[in-house]
Amino acid sequence: MPRHVTTTIEGGVAHLRLARPDKLNALTLEMLDDLVTAAHGLRADRHLRAVIVSGEGDSFCAGLDFGAAMKDQKGIISRFVPRPWRGTNTFQEAAWALRRIPVPVIAAVDGHCLGGGLQIALAADFRISHPEATWSVLEGKWGIIPDMSGVHALSQLVGIDVAKKLTMTAEKFSGERARELGLVTDLALDPVAAATALAAQLSERSPDALASTKRIFDGTWHKGPRATFAQERIEQLGLLFGANTQRARQANTRGGAPEYLPRSRKAVR
């Protein structure tokens, strides 16, 4: 079977691409498997500084390819079973594995960002979209609901009424409208170029501080103040005496760019 997910790494920045452009990068069951494998591999790379997720051709991702997927109903059922040690099944992990990568993940969205594609984009830490890209929680059109971690991701970005409306109506809206709703971080005519620039900017910061930031915000966003304060203390104590913090401090004192060591072994989750 041809692989429709590719990964390249240059200068500490990984570029994860959905590579089925003739089908608008619509997801097959094998692509879900490959997304999980690719994300887990990137998670283990301590030299990594950022990840950019994009689609080849004119679209980010048009969602699940139902025609291809429904030919393998046993495959659907097997991928629907959750892994207890992760709390996700394959459909969910294909998106949520991006949250497990301890570096910033940036989705560069052009063309279609529909259904499962939207859920993959929402699992990234940042989303940069072309103003005229087409977004939709499209599952409602097919009589189903988002089930690739999208419900949780939507709850972090928009109010419950907006999340319900987008899901129930399955309306299509532009990248510009997605920005107004809070689903998109920034707009750009060239989302990949803008994502690359952001990745370069983030790479100037301590990889341990970036991992800690991702870990604490993702882990406490819906928790109360006491739990958040406790996590702040834990994360900060680990950073204060770390080698990369020392390098950042020395560079700021002397001038010049710090040369960071690989990220510490502590993972996001």
Phi, psi and chi 1 to 4 in degrees:
 res  aa     phi    psi   chi1   chi2   chi3   chi4
   1 MET       -  132.8  -70.0  -68.9  -67.5      -
   2 PRO   -66.8  144.6   25.3  -34.0      -      -
   3 ARG   -89.1  131.5  -65.7  -61.3  179.0 -173.9
   4 HIS  -113.0   20.9  -64.2  -59.7      -      -
   5 VAL  -131.8  123.9  174.5      -      -      -
   6 THR  -121.5  150.8   65.2      -      -      -
   7 THR  -134.7  128.6  -55.0      -      -      -
   8 THR  -127.7  148.9   57.5      -      -      -
   9 ILE  -128.6  128.4  -59.5  176.3      -      -
  10 GLU  -142.5  124.6 -176.3  175.8   -6.8      -
  11 GLY    62.1   31.6      -      -      -      -
  12 GLY    82.1    0.1      -      -      -      -
  13 VAL  -110.2  122.2  176.9      -      -      -
  14 ALA   -91.3  141.3      -      -      -      -
  15 HIS  -117.7  108.9 -158.2  145.3      -      -
  16 LEU   -98.1  118.8  178.2   62.9      -      -
  17 ARG  -119.2  135.6  -64.1  177.6  179.1   86.4
  18 LEU   -80.8  122.9  -57.6  175.1      -      -
  19 ALA  -123.7   63.6      -      -      -      -
  20 ARG  -135.7   57.4 -159.0  175.9  174.8 -134.1
  21 PRO   -62.7  -28.2   22.5  -33.2      -      -
  22 ASP   -68.2  -17.1   56.2  -41.5      -      -
  23 LYS  -116.2   25.8  -62.3  -66.9 -175.7 -180.0
  24 LEU    57.1   28.8  -57.9  177.6      -      -
  25 ASN    59.5   29.2  -61.8  -44.8      -      -
  26 ALA   -61.5  144.4      -      -      -      -
  27 LEU   -84.5  129.9  -59.4  165.6      -      -
  28 THR   -99.8  169.2   63.3      -      -      -
  29 LEU   -61.9  -37.3  -62.0 -179.2      -      -
  30 GLU   -66.7  -34.4  -68.4   75.4   20.1      -
  31 MET   -65.6  -36.5  -74.0  175.8   71.9      -
  32 LEU   -61.0  -45.0  -61.7  175.6      -      -
  33 ASP   -58.7  -44.2  -63.1  -25.5      -      -
  34 ASP   -67.5  -35.4  -70.0  -13.7      -      -
  35 LEU   -63.1  -42.8  -79.6  168.3      -      -
  36 VAL   -61.6  -49.2  172.2      -      -      -
  37 THR   -60.5  -44.5  -60.3      -      -      -
  38 ALA   -63.3  -45.8      -      -      -      -
  39 ALA   -64.9  -40.8      -      -      -      -
  40 HIS   -66.0  -36.0  -71.6  178.0      -      -
  41 GLY   -65.4  -41.5      -      -      -      -
  42 LEU   -66.3  -34.2  -66.6  173.0      -      -
  43 ARG   -59.0  -34.1 -178.0 -173.2 -175.4 -170.0
  44 ALA   -82.0  -10.0      -      -      -      -
  45 ASP   -85.5  104.4 -173.9  -11.3      -      -
  46 ARG   -76.7  -11.0  -67.0  172.6   53.6 -136.5
  47 HIS   -87.9   -8.9  -65.1  -88.7      -      -
  48 LEU   -70.2  142.6 -159.4   64.6      -      -
  49 ARG  -115.4  -27.6  -53.5  -54.9  -54.8  -81.9
  50 ALA  -165.1  161.9      -      -      -      -
  51 VAL  -131.0  133.0  176.4      -      -      -
  52 ILE  -111.4  129.2  -61.8  170.3      -      -
  53 VAL  -111.8  127.9 -176.2      -      -      -
  54 SER  -149.1  176.8   68.7      -      -      -
  55 GLY  -117.8  143.0      -      -      -      -
  56 GLU   -74.9  151.6  -70.4 -169.9    1.8      -
  57 GLY    81.4 -144.6      -      -      -      -
  58 ASP   -95.5    1.2  -62.6  -32.1      -      -
  59 SER  -137.2  151.3  -77.2      -      -      -
  60 PHE   -74.3  -63.1 -179.9   73.5      -      -
  61 CYS  -169.4  129.4  176.9      -      -      -
  62 ALA   -90.8   12.0      -      -      -      -
  63 GLY    95.4 -166.4      -      -      -      -
  64 LEU   -72.5  136.0 -176.7   67.1      -      -
  65 ASP   -81.3   91.8 -174.1  -24.8      -      -
  66 PHE   -62.4  -37.8  -79.4   98.4      -      -
  67 GLY   -59.1  -42.9      -      -      -      -
  68 ALA   -75.3  -41.9      -      -      -      -
  69 ALA   -67.5  -40.6      -      -      -      -
  70 MET   -70.8  -10.0  -67.8  -54.5  -67.5      -
  71 LYS   -74.9  -12.8  -65.9  177.1 -178.8  177.7
  72 ASP  -128.9   72.1 -175.1    7.3      -      -
  73 GLN   -67.0  -31.8  -64.9 -170.4   17.1      -
  74 LYS   -65.0  -37.4  -71.8 -176.3  178.7  179.5
  75 GLY   -64.3  -38.9      -      -      -      -
  76 ILE   -62.6  -47.4  -69.0  176.1      -      -
  77 ILE   -62.2  -43.9  -66.8  170.8      -      -
  78 SER   -64.2  -35.4   67.7      -      -      -
  79 ARG   -80.9  -10.5  -70.0  169.9  176.7   83.1
  80 PHE   -84.5  -16.3 -152.5   78.8      -      -
  81 VAL   -76.0  126.4  177.2      -      -      -
  82 PRO   -74.7  151.9   27.2  -33.7      -      -
  83 ARG   -92.3  114.6  -83.7   61.6  168.7  176.2
  84 PRO   -56.2  -34.2  -23.7   33.7      -      -
  85 TRP   -72.8  -15.5   58.3   93.1      -      -
  86 ARG  -109.4  -30.6  -67.8 -173.5 -166.8  139.5
  87 GLY    81.7   13.1      -      -      -      -
  88 THR  -134.8  154.2   55.6      -      -      -
  89 ASN   -96.0 -175.7   62.8   23.0      -      -
  90 THR   -64.1  -40.3  -60.9      -      -      -
  91 PHE   -59.6  -46.2  -70.6   91.9      -      -
  92 GLN   -70.3  -42.1  -65.2  160.1  -23.3      -
  93 GLU   -67.7  -27.6 -171.8   68.9    9.3      -
  94 ALA   -58.2  -31.0      -      -      -      -
  95 ALA   -96.7  -49.1      -      -      -      -
  96 TRP   -68.1  -21.2 -160.4 -111.5      -      -
  97 ALA   -59.5  -24.4      -      -      -      -
  98 LEU   -64.8  -33.5  -61.0  177.4      -      -
  99 ARG   -69.8  -23.6  -66.4  -74.8 -178.2  101.7
 100 ARG   -82.0  -13.8  -57.0 -172.3 -162.4  -84.2
 101 ILE   -74.6  124.3  -58.1  174.6      -      -
 102 PRO   -79.4   29.6  -10.5   27.2      -      -
 103 VAL  -134.3  161.7  -57.3      -      -      -
 104 PRO   -61.6  134.6  -20.7   32.6      -      -
 105 VAL  -114.6  127.8  178.1      -      -      -
 106 ILE  -119.7  121.9  -50.3  161.0      -      -
 107 ALA   -91.4  125.4      -      -      -      -
 108 ALA  -104.9  108.7      -      -      -      -
 109 VAL  -109.7  124.8  175.9      -      -      -
 110 ASP  -136.2  157.3 -154.8  -12.9      -      -
 111 GLY    65.0 -126.3      -      -      -      -
 112 HIS   -90.1  135.1  -61.8   80.6      -      -
 113 CYS  -136.6   83.2 -174.8      -      -      -
 114 LEU  -123.4  144.8  -48.6  175.4      -      -
 115 GLY    53.8 -119.7      -      -      -      -
 116 GLY   -59.9  -31.5      -      -      -      -
 117 GLY   -63.8  -42.4      -      -      -      -
 118 LEU   -61.3  -39.9  179.2  143.0      -      -
 119 GLN   -68.0  -34.9  -66.5  179.6   80.7      -
 120 ILE   -64.4  -44.0  -69.2  170.3      -      -
 121 ALA   -62.3  -40.2      -      -      -      -
 122 LEU   -69.3  -21.3  -65.3 -169.8      -      -
 123 ALA   -76.8  -15.5      -      -      -      -
 124 ALA   -72.5  161.7      -      -      -      -
 125 ASP   -76.6  -31.8  -59.8  -65.3      -      -
 126 PHE  -137.5  147.5  -50.9  102.0      -      -
 127 ARG  -128.5  123.4  -76.0  154.4  -62.7  -76.8
 128 ILE  -114.5  121.4  -59.5  177.2      -      -
 129 SER  -122.4  146.7  174.2      -      -      -
 130 HIS   -65.9  139.4 -169.1  -73.7      -      -
 131 PRO   -56.4  -30.0  -22.0   31.9      -      -
 132 GLU  -101.5   10.0  -63.2  179.4    2.5      -
 133 ALA   -61.5  153.8      -      -      -      -
 134 THR  -105.8  119.6  -58.4      -      -      -
 135 TRP  -111.4  148.1  -69.0   65.9      -      -
 136 SER  -169.4  138.4  176.9      -      -      -
 137 VAL   -82.5   80.9 -174.0      -      -      -
 138 LEU   -80.2   -9.8 -163.7   62.0      -      -
 139 GLU   -55.9  -34.8  -74.4   80.9    3.1      -
 140 GLY   -59.3  -28.7      -      -      -      -
 141 LYS   -62.9  -30.3  177.8  179.8  178.1  179.5
 142 TRP  -100.3    9.8  -53.9  105.7      -      -
 143 GLY    78.8   21.0      -      -      -      -
 144 ILE  -128.7 -174.9   56.2  176.6      -      -
 145 ILE  -122.6  161.2   60.4  170.8      -      -
 146 PRO   -63.9  129.8   18.9  -29.3      -      -
 147 ASP  -137.6   24.9   67.6  -22.6      -      -
 148 MET  -115.4   43.0  -71.8  176.0   55.7      -
 149 SER    80.6    4.4   76.9      -      -      -
 150 GLY   -67.4  -31.8      -      -      -      -
 151 VAL   -62.9  -46.7  171.5      -      -      -
 152 HIS   -65.2  -43.7 -178.4   73.6      -      -
 153 ALA   -61.8  -41.8      -      -      -      -
 154 LEU   -61.5  -36.7  -78.6  168.1      -      -
 155 SER   -65.4  -21.9   75.8      -      -      -
 156 GLN   -86.1  -15.0  -64.5  178.4  -42.8      -
 157 LEU  -114.3  -31.0  -62.9  170.1      -      -
 158 VAL  -135.1  166.5  -60.0      -      -      -
 159 GLY   -69.1  160.4      -      -      -      -
 160 ILE   -63.3  -33.6 -170.6  171.0      -      -
 161 ASP   -67.7  -40.5   55.7  -23.3      -      -
 162 VAL   -65.8  -43.3  174.0      -      -      -
 163 ALA   -60.2  -43.6      -      -      -      -
 164 LYS   -64.1  -43.5  -73.1  179.0  179.2  177.6
 165 LYS   -63.9  -46.8 -178.2 -178.3  177.9 -175.7
 166 LEU   -60.9  -39.5  -66.4  176.9      -      -
 167 THR   -74.9  -41.2  -56.5      -      -      -
 168 MET   -73.5  -36.1  -69.1  178.4  179.7      -
 169 THR   -87.9  -25.8   63.3      -      -      -
 170 ALA    56.3   28.6      -      -      -      -
 171 GLU   -66.0  149.9   67.9  173.2  -68.8      -
 172 LYS   -96.7  141.1  -66.9 -178.0  178.9  180.0
 173 PHE  -146.5  160.7   48.9   95.6      -      -
 174 SER   -80.4  166.2   67.7      -      -      -
 175 GLY   -60.5  -35.8      -      -      -      -
 176 GLU   -62.5  -42.6 -173.4  171.3    4.9      -
 177 ARG   -67.6  -36.3  177.9   58.3  176.3  156.2
 178 ALA   -61.1  -37.7      -      -      -      -
 179 ARG   -64.4  -42.0  175.8   69.2  177.6   87.0
 180 GLU   -63.2  -34.9  -66.9  171.7   -3.4      -
 181 LEU   -76.7  -19.1  -69.0  170.7      -      -
 182 GLY   100.3    7.6      -      -      -      -
 183 LEU   -83.1  -22.0  -61.7  177.6      -      -
 184 VAL  -116.8  137.3  164.3      -      -      -
 185 THR   -78.0  -50.0  -47.5      -      -      -
 186 ASP  -144.1  158.8  -68.5  -52.8      -      -
 187 LEU  -108.8  147.1  -62.1  173.0      -      -
 188 ALA  -158.4  143.7      -      -      -      -
 189 LEU   -70.4  -25.4  -64.6  178.5      -      -
 190 ASP  -125.0   86.0 -172.3  -20.9      -      -
 191 PRO   -60.1  -36.6  -25.4   35.5      -      -
 192 VAL   -66.1  -42.8  171.8      -      -      -
 193 ALA   -62.9  -42.2      -      -      -      -
 194 ALA   -66.2  -38.1      -      -      -      -
 195 ALA   -66.1  -38.4      -      -      -      -
 196 THR   -63.9  -40.4  -58.6      -      -      -
 197 ALA   -65.4  -41.0      -      -      -      -
 198 LEU   -65.5  -41.7  176.8   56.8      -      -
 199 ALA   -60.1  -39.9      -      -      -      -
 200 ALA   -64.9  -40.3      -      -      -      -
 201 GLN   -64.6  -43.6 -179.2 -177.8    4.4      -
 202 LEU   -67.1  -31.0  -67.8  167.2      -      -
 203 SER   -67.1  -12.8  -64.2      -      -      -
 204 GLU   -80.2   -7.9  -63.3  173.9   -2.7      -
 205 ARG  -101.8  161.4  -57.3  -63.1  173.7 -133.6
 206 SER   -59.9  127.9  163.8      -      -      -
 207 PRO   -62.6  -28.4   21.5  -31.9      -      -
 208 ASP   -71.7  -38.4  -67.8  -31.0      -      -
 209 ALA   -67.2  -38.9      -      -      -      -
 210 LEU   -63.9  -44.4  -66.0  178.9      -      -
 211 ALA   -63.2  -40.7      -      -      -      -
 212 SER   -65.1  -41.0 -176.4      -      -      -
 213 THR   -61.3  -46.2  -60.0      -      -      -
 214 LYS   -62.3  -43.1 -177.6  165.4  179.3  171.0
 215 ARG   -63.6  -45.6 -170.8  162.3   49.0 -121.1
 216 ILE   -73.7  -39.9 -168.4  168.8      -      -
 217 PHE   -69.0  -44.5  -83.1  102.0      -      -
 218 ASP   -67.0  -32.2  -74.3   -9.0      -      -
 219 GLY   -86.4  -15.8      -      -      -      -
 220 THR  -125.7    1.8   67.0      -      -      -
 221 TRP   -56.4  -34.9 -161.7 -115.1      -      -
 222 HIS  -108.4   13.2  -73.3  -55.2      -      -
 223 LYS   -93.2  166.9  -68.8 -174.8  177.8  179.9
 224 GLY   -77.4  173.1      -      -      -      -
 225 PRO   -62.8  -38.4   18.3  -30.0      -      -
 226 ARG   -62.6  -44.8  -71.9  177.8   65.1   90.5
 227 ALA   -64.9  -38.6      -      -      -      -
 228 THR   -67.4  -43.0  -55.9      -      -      -
 229 PHE   -61.2  -41.3  -63.0  159.3      -      -
 230 ALA   -62.6  -42.6      -      -      -      -
 231 GLN   -67.7  -35.9 -168.8   64.3   28.4      -
 232 GLU   -56.9  -46.0  -77.2  179.8   -2.3      -
 233 ARG   -63.2  -42.8  -64.9 -169.1  -66.6  -91.6
 234 ILE   -63.2  -48.1  -67.2  169.6      -      -
 235 GLU   -64.8  -43.9  -63.5  -70.4  -14.1      -
 236 GLN   -67.0  -38.4 -167.8   73.5  -48.8      -
 237 LEU   -62.1  -39.9 -171.4   61.7      -      -
 238 GLY   -66.8  -32.0      -      -      -      -
 239 LEU   -79.4  -37.7  -70.0  171.8      -      -
 240 LEU   -55.8  -38.1  -81.1  172.6      -      -
 241 PHE  -106.4   15.1  -57.4  101.7      -      -
 242 GLY   -80.3  155.9      -      -      -      -
 243 ALA   -65.6  -38.9      -      -      -      -
 244 ASN   -71.1  -31.8  -81.3  -35.2      -      -
 245 THR   -65.5  -39.8  -57.8      -      -      -
 246 GLN   -62.8  -40.4 -178.2  178.9   -0.6      -
 247 ARG   -66.3  -39.0  -73.0  174.7  174.3 -117.2
 248 ALA   -64.9  -41.3      -      -      -      -
 249 ARG   -65.3  -43.6 -168.9  162.9   52.4 -118.9
 250 GLN   -64.6  -41.1  -69.5  172.6  -15.3      -
 251 ALA   -65.3  -40.0      -      -      -      -
 252 ASN   -69.1  -30.3  -79.8  -57.9      -      -
 253 THR   -75.6  -42.5  -59.5      -      -      -
 254 ARG   -91.2  -19.3  -59.7  171.8 -177.6  172.2
 255 GLY    91.4  152.0      -      -      -      -
 256 GLY   102.3  171.8      -      -      -      -
 257 ALA   -91.4  135.3      -      -      -      -
 258 PRO   -70.7  147.2   24.1  -31.5      -      -
 259 GLU  -104.9  104.3  -64.9 -176.9    6.8      -
 260 TYR   -83.4  150.8  -68.3  113.7      -      -
 261 LEU   -81.0  166.0  -62.4  170.9      -      -
 262 PRO   -56.3  152.6  -25.6   34.7      -      -
 263 ARG   -55.0  145.2 -173.0 -176.0   67.6 -111.2
 264 SER   -63.9  166.3   67.4      -      -      -
 265 ARG   -77.0  -10.7  -65.9 -175.4 -179.3  -81.7
 266 LYS   -66.3  124.8 -170.3  173.2 -176.8 -178.6
 267 ALA   -92.4  169.0      -      -      -      -
 268 VAL   -68.2  -58.0  171.6      -      -      -
 269 ARG   175.2      -   62.3  177.5  179.0  -84.7
